[in-house]
Structures are given as structure tokens and as C-alpha cells.
Amino acid sequence: MRISKIVTGLAMSAFVMGSISGASAEPVKLKAAIYTGNSSSPFRTTFDAFVNHLNEGGEVQVESVVGPEAVPSNQQARALADGLVDIVAAPPSYFENLLPGLGGLSAPRITTQEMRAKGAFEATNELLAPMNIKMVGLYAGDIPFYIFSNKPARTLEEFKGLRLRTTNTVKAFFEALEAQPLQIKRGEIYTALERGVANGYANINSELFTSSWIEVAKYRLGPGFYTPNIAIFMNLEKYNSLSDAQKAALDESGVYVEGEPTAAMKAAEDAAIDKAVKENGFEVIELSDAETKKFLDMAYNSTWAEIEARAPEFSAKLKPILLGE
């Protein structure tokens, strides 16, 4: 009888341990949000590649990805910090209300891989930690912004007075160009150019087609500058609650999206501008070598001077890394 009880006890223990082990093997389920509501945008499809890669690993499952129709873009940073969602993909500038200067991550003169190697991620996460946020990935770093317009500008002088849709990322630069920055919602860019309210905006090649801006923009002006980096942010408390294997899966997926999916974005960008020129009569306007250097110096110097004045702690930590000083 005693042996029978012992055997029964061991069997029960094995069952309980097996149940615990099985429970721990269950993937953690996360909720995500993204700043754009355009499902065909390369920024959305590349984030989808991150989600699919993460889900395939089996440790973590992103159950849903909502856009600004569910969580408005200007509220996503707070929703993440408060734990209403677990992950947000957005331009760093969208989180400036929590960490001033963060938009500077879109104005580096080094690659995303160099940013990781030189400690930019660690420095950023030190500053984000008090906000209960962690950056686990950054994609589109190999792609430049350009200025697109319905009016030509073949010299720096001709940028003066152009009415350009602005964001926090490019406002200081547009002011340095002596253009006229305009606050226009992303969804209103098409109408603003069509009606002549605005002359241009800064974005990437492929959005000429995905947002139909090819119908109202006729020129790409000057060299590429900055990068439309999209940060993948996570609620820090949630991240810290994960197992080592789950954290590793998230970290690896963050590195993954900076590689092959971003390279695919870059190839699509090159193809988009070729198509715009060959099939739509679009014109790419280059500046002279001397003016190209002035243009780029103006772009980076103006933005980082503004960040240094407004967010000295962020600038002190990140500017030397991001500008390769």
C-alpha cells in the first residue's frame, strides 16, 4: 500500500511538473500598434515581416497589429508606456513627447548596424527606461529621405519660399533652407499639393506610388538626407517579464528586420524612382557638388543644433555616436 501511495505521488508530481513545463512552453502573446494606417506602405509591410519572423520562432506571438484607427498615432507612445499595447512601430519623432530629441535617431550619418555596434541602442534605452520603454529594432536605415515637389529647385536659392510640409524631424532643416514649413497631416499631403497649398514634402521614393503622390509631385530635389527610420519600441515592464528565450527571440527579430527586409525596401526604393522617371515623366534634379555639400551640412547641422538646444542630455549621449564624431 505504501509503495502504491509513493508511486501515485510520484506520478502526480510528474503530472504537475509536466503541466508547469507545458505552460512555460506556451508562447507569450503580445499586442502591437503601428503609426500608419496604409496597409500597403513599405513601413507597414516591413513591420509585418518582423512580426511574421517573430511569430515563426514560436517563443512569442504577436496576436494583433492595429493602426491609428484603433490607437491614434499621437497617442501610441503613451499607450505603450501605460501597457495598453506591448509593441509600437513608429518614427522616433512620434515619441518626442516622452523623450525630447529622440527624432535625432532619424538624422544619423552612420548605418543602423554601426549604430548598434557603437552603442547607440544602449544609450537610447538608458534614456527610455524611465518612460517604461525599450527599443528592440530600427528599420529602413539604409534608405534616405528626399524632398519631392510640384515646383523645381535647381539651386539652393530656389528652395527659398517653397511651401514644404514639415515634421519635427525636418522642421529645422527646412527653416535653414529658408523654405516655408507647413503643418499638414500626412493624409492631407495629396490634397495640399493638388490645390497648391503646399509645394512639397520629405519622404521616400516608393510612397510616390503607395500614397498616389506621383499624381501631384513632379520633381525630386537634391540629394538624399537623414533616414526614415522606424523604431520598434516595446513596453519595458513587459519585456522584463519575459523569459530569456523570449527576450532572445525579440532581440533577434529586431536585428533580422534591419537586414533582409530593409534591403528589400532599398531595392523597392530604387525601382520606384526608376519607374517614376521612365513611366511618369518624373524629373530627378541634382544640385552641383558644392551645393550638395552645403545642402547636407545644412541638413545635419541645423537639426542637431536644434536638438542640442532642446534636448541637451539626448544630444550629449547620441550626437557623437550618430554623427560619427
Phi, psi and omega in degrees: 000315182296318179298320179299318179295321180296314180300317179298318179297316179296320179297318179295319179298317180297322179296314180297314180296321178296322179294317179297315180299317179296320180295320183291338179280348179294134179292145176286142184253130185236155175248137182234156175225154177225150189288335184259144177263002181273106185292341180264357178299139177298336177290326177283314183294329177287323174295323176300324177296321176299312181298314181298318179296317179296314181296324180295335180291336175088345180279327185227140177234116171276109187282328183209149174233117180251158179251196183294346176291336179259316177232105182309142185306321182283358177247357185291325179299313180292321178299322178291312181300325181275356177083014178288330169230162184261331183222142173225134172252121184197158171302141180305328182298337179291347180254012182297335179293338177263322180224094179304139179096347187299334177299344177298342176295344178266005179233053177267160172246021177228164181283167177298322179296320176292325177299316177297312185295329185264005172094013181293324180293315180298316181295318178296317183290332173298319181284330180280335187307316180297342178269003180068039183224146177226139175266122182251348180200163180208117183234166185079019183288347179263012185240130179269158165283155169223162172263125177250144188210161171262004176230142179284153172216105186260354175220165177299326180301326184281354172283339184297128178087350176298135180271106188243129175298132187240161169227174177302329184293323187248359187301311182298322179294315180297324176294321178296327176287351185065027169280176179252101181290137179236137174274106181227133178296148182306317182290352182252005182299313182304308183296321181297319178287320181299321183269357180080009176294323177236154176261336184189187184198169175249130178193202182249163186303312190294336181287351168305323183263316184293335177250007178065018180289346176301338181283341184234354177245138185239349186222146166250127191251125171070188183281165173287152182208159182052199176203142181278048182309134171249121179271142172257105182261150177227148174298121188295319179299319178294316179301315182293339180279351185280160174288166178300321181293322180290319176298317180298322179296317178294315181297317180295322179292327176297319177291319181303314186292339177282347183261257187303313180298321178292322176298322177294322175300315182299317178298320179294325178296314180296320180293324183295316182289327175298316179296317181300319181288313187283325187253342186239005180067022180289147181242130174262118182257120178261146173271166174296164180302317181295317181285331175298316178297316179298317179302310183291319177299319179297319182299308185282320182295319182292316182294315183286333173294320178294318180294319180299321180287323186269329185221069186300325181293315179297315181299317181299322182280319191257328184304313181300326180286310188290332179263003178066032182282000000 
